[in-house]
């Protein structure tokens, strides 16, 4: 699986130089420039005033393109990759859905995926697992949705189970194909070898699942670098970073992402609450209307049989026009479902995917803030310890220098020593109490710390208490204890500094990547909305055309009927009227 | 069965060449070739009425009536009413003018209808729209929608009257369409019911039936059975079309609402997507426009169609009523004939007794009655022979009367048959032309809607295409 690691643009970049390339930042728009101080060190910024990203009128800024020099890679990793990046407008097709029971006790449906001249067969659960894998591999990217497990297409006229199943399979087939093509068109995801192997006929999916990078993914995606969760070399660093709850508020939230979140919520509500509902309702209505027309057409045709001549013909043609409306409405309904309703559903799913993504970023941000606080606390206590230490040293040197032992001074020293110890001991147990957050911020809710963190913190705490009590009992040299704790704190600080750096990088990477992918998503959304509206318009136009033609034929037949004999243009009327009686 | 075949061949659409030939009347050429080819045979309608087949209707000219321009009269008073302009164009000889223009109110139409129904019992007098008491109570009878619907109904009513060549000759209709002293005519009409008018109405006042109307016709006439079945099928067809069409109409109405909501939703999406707000607003407008096109179609095409269909249904019901009346006339005849034959049998029996053949009795009720009468006569000690002669004399008179009566009733029945056939042909012509009008209007309305909708969609497509896409 080395090959696939090579092709990962994040990995190659970051492996070489862990700090994210600053060029990406300076290339990007004003927002990018402001961003620098944030990641530079600590608390600096976060008050970015970027317009809610999705709705800019200006040509979409592309920090994205700078962030990921979208990979015309040097060498394709496999033939699927070669095909996908052949430069032509390739489309992955799901050409068939077959019922099979291969390797299973019960039968299931496999979808035949055609990429170029290769056909792979995957079942729904494998799509699901591919998607989950991509979500884990790329926690900062918007991974396109796959159709939900239970079809909510309740609008469909349910006639029997089998038919319903067939409709569900056809629907899945369409939406899975959309999913694959969205991945294939994504500038980063399309390079993922895991994806390539999914498309490969000769690869067993379970094998892919059990080999790197998927096998190396950590259980908790927050305990791994955002740019490459499968890279376990950072495990030690991440061990020091807390895992916060998503519900915990940020101290310095990023306005951009707050706006994104608010927008996404509105978007989702509008789509699922309003648009989908109305669409479902009108589809139900169209379906009924189609049915009405089918019956009415039949009634008119039957009615025409009871008449003769031109009237019968006119009635029959009218019946045919109504029949044509029935047929065209059935087609309209199908188009409406595929080009309007399904994308709406997909975008509702997109919205919740984005919300998850924003939550992830929020947590990454929290991690950074919490690590920062942790570090500050440690530094403070180290300072305190060192102050005590230097005080002690000064006293020592004064004592040794003056040659006589001043009991008063000794007493004072002893008391200050005790003070310091009290401080120390009061601090450590607190850490133990509060789990992973050894700094005093009790007002905020804490998630349950991951086991590792608790163990470690608990370990320290226990050790400290122990050493204190031992010191207390045995009256060990307090100076040694203090030095011991100074070195321990220093160690922790250096650990936390590493963690903070990693976390800062992570946050920066996550923010940039998510922002970039949101920008990309926004462009994709505009394009899709355009296509949706266009196809809705075209479908209706086509529907109107077909119906109009049918009615024009009916009209011709009606016109062929003789008019009533009592009319001015009638033959008799052309004769001069008889003189009035 | 001559009349029958004539009736069956009456199809106004079957002779498209008729229009070309100014000499041809409305009688299909194949049914009356002799008269149809003789020029000028119809200049004088009196003679035409005599020499043509009574079962085939003829139109000697045209009478076109328009009901338009409803105006509120006495506005503001409690006697406010709506008057309508009734404009007629005709070339019929018995109308004093070719162009007539009067104003009439709903009551006048009702009066005309009532009296036409009384005077022309053998005609299919078109139904008058109902008074819609609900609207009178709620005061909605002056609402534009109601007035327009009533105007259309009244228009249909007068045009149907005008389409009936028999009713055209009514003097009442003439004064309705022409007279400036219509109220005088109304009084005259009420005070002095006119004499049976023209040859068609001499039997219209024939008294009602001698027997109960539950009797069944003994000798069913196939022509009328067929006619009745035709009406049954037509009513059935109209019924199912009405039901389904109304359902589809309701659905269209709902769809109009759905598209309105969708338009609002798309506009809402436009608020969210600030980059394409303008285009989405345009798209929402198109959806809104589409919604109102559907609504317009429902109001201006589907609703009038359904309302016309309902009107045609009641017209058909009147036509069915005439068939029932005809059956009644036949029953009258059959019952009178039976009465006559009973009297004749009785007389024959008496004659047989006198001739010494008392055993030759006609069976049945009269036989038993005759026997009882003999016994009663014997008890009273009357002279059998003298009594018998007396009774035979009476019977002879009765038979003579009855024969005259049977002749009369038969004439009535037969004339009624002819009249019915003719009225049916008239009704068929009206029905066909109304179906043509209905279907034509629906087709036109739909074509117009689709045409406009296509234009709307056509206009929005380039607008949407201009959305900048950068993927």
HADDOCK unambig.tbl for C-alpha pairs under 7 A between the chains (distance, minus, plus):
assign (segid A and resid 55 and name CA) (segid B and resid 273 and name CA) 5.91 0.50 0.50
assign (segid A and resid 55 and name CA) (segid B and resid 274 and name CA) 5.03 0.50 0.50
assign (segid A and resid 55 and name CA) (segid B and resid 275 and name CA) 5.44 0.50 0.50
assign (segid A and resid 56 and name CA) (segid B and resid 274 and name CA) 6.97 0.50 0.50
assign (segid A and resid 56 and name CA) (segid B and resid 275 and name CA) 6.01 0.50 0.50
assign (segid A and resid 57 and name CA) (segid B and resid 275 and name CA) 5.02 0.50 0.50
assign (segid A and resid 267 and name CA) (segid B and resid 272 and name CA) 6.92 0.50 0.50
assign (segid A and resid 274 and name CA) (segid B and resid 265 and name CA) 6.44 0.50 0.50
assign (segid A and resid 275 and name CA) (segid B and resid 262 and name CA) 6.93 0.50 0.50
assign (segid A and resid 275 and name CA) (segid B and resid 265 and name CA) 5.89 0.50 0.50
assign (segid A and resid 278 and name CA) (segid B and resid 258 and name CA) 6.77 0.50 0.50
assign (segid A and resid 278 and name CA) (segid B and resid 261 and name CA) 6.92 0.50 0.50
assign (segid A and resid 278 and name CA) (segid B and resid 262 and name CA) 6.24 0.50 0.50
assign (segid A and resid 282 and name CA) (segid B and resid 255 and name CA) 6.47 0.50 0.50
assign (segid A and resid 282 and name CA) (segid B and resid 258 and name CA) 5.73 0.50 0.50
assign (segid A and resid 285 and name CA) (segid B and resid 251 and name CA) 6.73 0.50 0.50
assign (segid A and resid 285 and name CA) (segid B and resid 255 and name CA) 6.62 0.50 0.50
assign (segid A and resid 289 and name CA) (segid B and resid 248 and name CA) 6.05 0.50 0.50
assign (segid A and resid 289 and name CA) (segid B and resid 251 and name CA) 6.08 0.50 0.50
assign (segid A and resid 292 and name CA) (segid B and resid 244 and name CA) 6.61 0.50 0.50
assign (segid A and resid 292 and name CA) (segid B and resid 247 and name CA) 6.96 0.50 0.50
assign (segid A and resid 292 and name CA) (segid B and resid 248 and name CA) 5.62 0.50 0.50
assign (segid A and resid 293 and name CA) (segid B and resid 248 and name CA) 6.84 0.50 0.50
assign (segid A and resid 296 and name CA) (segid B and resid 241 and name CA) 6.45 0.50 0.50
assign (segid A and resid 296 and name CA) (segid B and resid 244 and name CA) 5.50 0.50 0.50
assign (segid A and resid 296 and name CA) (segid B and resid 245 and name CA) 6.56 0.50 0.50
assign (segid A and resid 299 and name CA) (segid B and resid 240 and name CA) 6.61 0.50 0.50
assign (segid A and resid 299 and name CA) (segid B and resid 241 and name CA) 6.19 0.50 0.50
assign (segid A and resid 300 and name CA) (segid B and resid 241 and name CA) 6.56 0.50 0.50
assign (segid A and resid 303 and name CA) (segid B and resid 237 and name CA) 4.99 0.50 0.50
assign (segid A and resid 306 and name CA) (segid B and resid 233 and name CA) 6.45 0.50 0.50
assign (segid A and resid 310 and name CA) (segid B and resid 13 and name CA) 6.38 0.50 0.50
assign (segid A and resid 311 and name CA) (segid B and resid 432 and name CA) 6.61 0.50 0.50
assign (segid A and resid 523 and name CA) (segid B and resid 469 and name CA) 6.81 0.50 0.50
assign (segid A and resid 523 and name CA) (segid B and resid 470 and name CA) 5.96 0.50 0.50
assign (segid A and resid 523 and name CA) (segid B and resid 471 and name CA) 5.82 0.50 0.50
assign (segid A and resid 524 and name CA) (segid B and resid 471 and name CA) 5.82 0.50 0.50
assign (segid A and resid 526 and name CA) (segid B and resid 469 and name CA) 6.78 0.50 0.50
assign (segid A and resid 527 and name CA) (segid B and resid 469 and name CA) 5.31 0.50 0.50
assign (segid A and resid 530 and name CA) (segid B and resid 464 and name CA) 6.28 0.50 0.50
assign (segid A and resid 530 and name CA) (segid B and resid 467 and name CA) 6.76 0.50 0.50
assign (segid A and resid 534 and name CA) (segid B and resid 461 and name CA) 6.13 0.50 0.50
assign (segid A and resid 534 and name CA) (segid B and resid 464 and name CA) 6.36 0.50 0.50
assign (segid A and resid 537 and name CA) (segid B and resid 457 and name CA) 5.52 0.50 0.50
assign (segid A and resid 537 and name CA) (segid B and resid 461 and name CA) 6.66 0.50 0.50
assign (segid A and resid 541 and name CA) (segid B and resid 454 and name CA) 5.21 0.50 0.50
assign (segid A and resid 541 and name CA) (segid B and resid 457 and name CA) 5.77 0.50 0.50
assign (segid A and resid 544 and name CA) (segid B and resid 450 and name CA) 5.08 0.50 0.50
assign (segid A and resid 544 and name CA) (segid B and resid 453 and name CA) 6.89 0.50 0.50
assign (segid A and resid 544 and name CA) (segid B and resid 454 and name CA) 6.22 0.50 0.50
assign (segid A and resid 545 and name CA) (segid B and resid 450 and name CA) 6.90 0.50 0.50
assign (segid A and resid 545 and name CA) (segid B and resid 454 and name CA) 6.96 0.50 0.50
assign (segid A and resid 548 and name CA) (segid B and resid 447 and name CA) 5.19 0.50 0.50
assign (segid A and resid 548 and name CA) (segid B and resid 450 and name CA) 5.70 0.50 0.50
assign (segid A and resid 551 and name CA) (segid B and resid 443 and name CA) 5.56 0.50 0.50
assign (segid A and resid 551 and name CA) (segid B and resid 447 and name CA) 6.27 0.50 0.50
assign (segid A and resid 552 and name CA) (segid B and resid 447 and name CA) 6.74 0.50 0.50
assign (segid A and resid 554 and name CA) (segid B and resid 443 and name CA) 6.82 0.50 0.50
assign (segid A and resid 555 and name CA) (segid B and resid 440 and name CA) 5.92 0.50 0.50
assign (segid A and resid 555 and name CA) (segid B and resid 443 and name CA) 5.59 0.50 0.50
assign (segid A and resid 558 and name CA) (segid B and resid 436 and name CA) 5.93 0.50 0.50
assign (segid A and resid 558 and name CA) (segid B and resid 439 and name CA) 6.73 0.50 0.50
assign (segid A and resid 558 and name CA) (segid B and resid 440 and name CA) 5.89 0.50 0.50
assign (segid A and resid 561 and name CA) (segid B and resid 13 and name CA) 5.95 0.50 0.50
assign (segid A and resid 561 and name CA) (segid B and resid 436 and name CA) 6.79 0.50 0.50
assign (segid A and resid 562 and name CA) (segid B and resid 12 and name CA) 6.28 0.50 0.50
assign (segid A and resid 562 and name CA) (segid B and resid 13 and name CA) 4.64 0.50 0.50
assign (segid A and resid 563 and name CA) (segid B and resid 433 and name CA) 5.91 0.50 0.50
assign (segid A and resid 564 and name CA) (segid B and resid 429 and name CA) 6.40 0.50 0.50
assign (segid A and resid 564 and name CA) (segid B and resid 430 and name CA) 6.91 0.50 0.50
assign (segid A and resid 564 and name CA) (segid B and resid 433 and name CA) 5.38 0.50 0.50
assign (segid A and resid 565 and name CA) (segid B and resid 26 and name CA) 6.34 0.50 0.50
assign (segid A and resid 565 and name CA) (segid B and resid 59 and name CA) 6.70 0.50 0.50
assign (segid A and resid 566 and name CA) (segid B and resid 59 and name CA) 6.50 0.50 0.50
assign (segid A and resid 566 and name CA) (segid B and resid 61 and name CA) 6.76 0.50 0.50
assign (segid A and resid 566 and name CA) (segid B and resid 62 and name CA) 4.67 0.50 0.50
assign (segid A and resid 566 and name CA) (segid B and resid 63 and name CA) 6.39 0.50 0.50
assign (segid A and resid 566 and name CA) (segid B and resid 163 and name CA) 5.78 0.50 0.50
assign (segid A and resid 567 and name CA) (segid B and resid 62 and name CA) 5.07 0.50 0.50
assign (segid A and resid 567 and name CA) (segid B and resid 63 and name CA) 6.73 0.50 0.50
assign (segid A and resid 567 and name CA) (segid B and resid 64 and name CA) 6.47 0.50 0.50
assign (segid A and resid 568 and name CA) (segid B and resid 62 and name CA) 5.72 0.50 0.50
assign (segid A and resid 570 and name CA) (segid B and resid 19 and name CA) 6.75 0.50 0.50
assign (segid A and resid 571 and name CA) (segid B and resid 19 and name CA) 5.87 0.50 0.50
assign (segid A and resid 571 and name CA) (segid B and resid 21 and name CA) 6.86 0.50 0.50
assign (segid A and resid 571 and name CA) (segid B and resid 22 and name CA) 4.61 0.50 0.50
assign (segid A and resid 571 and name CA) (segid B and resid 24 and name CA) 6.97 0.50 0.50
assign (segid A and resid 572 and name CA) (segid B and resid 22 and name CA) 6.48 0.50 0.50
assign (segid A and resid 572 and name CA) (segid B and resid 25 and name CA) 6.53 0.50 0.50
assign (segid A and resid 572 and name CA) (segid B and resid 60 and name CA) 6.40 0.50 0.50
assign (segid A and resid 572 and name CA) (segid B and resid 61 and name CA) 5.46 0.50 0.50
assign (segid A and resid 573 and name CA) (segid B and resid 61 and name CA) 5.10 0.50 0.50
assign (segid A and resid 573 and name CA) (segid B and resid 62 and name CA) 6.32 0.50 0.50
assign (segid A and resid 573 and name CA) (segid B and resid 91 and name CA) 6.50 0.50 0.50
assign (segid A and resid 577 and name CA) (segid B and resid 91 and name CA) 5.31 0.50 0.50
assign (segid A and resid 577 and name CA) (segid B and resid 92 and name CA) 6.50 0.50 0.50
assign (segid A and resid 577 and name CA) (segid B and resid 93 and name CA) 6.02 0.50 0.50
assign (segid A and resid 578 and name CA) (segid B and resid 43 and name CA) 6.42 0.50 0.50
assign (segid A and resid 578 and name CA) (segid B and resid 93 and name CA) 5.04 0.50 0.50
assign (segid A and resid 579 and name CA) (segid B and resid 93 and name CA) 6.07 0.50 0.50
assign (segid A and resid 580 and name CA) (segid B and resid 93 and name CA) 5.05 0.50 0.50
assign (segid A and resid 580 and name CA) (segid B and resid 94 and name CA) 5.71 0.50 0.50
assign (segid A and resid 580 and name CA) (segid B and resid 95 and name CA) 6.73 0.50 0.50
assign (segid A and resid 580 and name CA) (segid B and resid 96 and name CA) 5.96 0.50 0.50
assign (segid A and resid 581 and name CA) (segid B and resid 93 and name CA) 6.91 0.50 0.50
assign (segid A and resid 581 and name CA) (segid B and resid 94 and name CA) 6.07 0.50 0.50
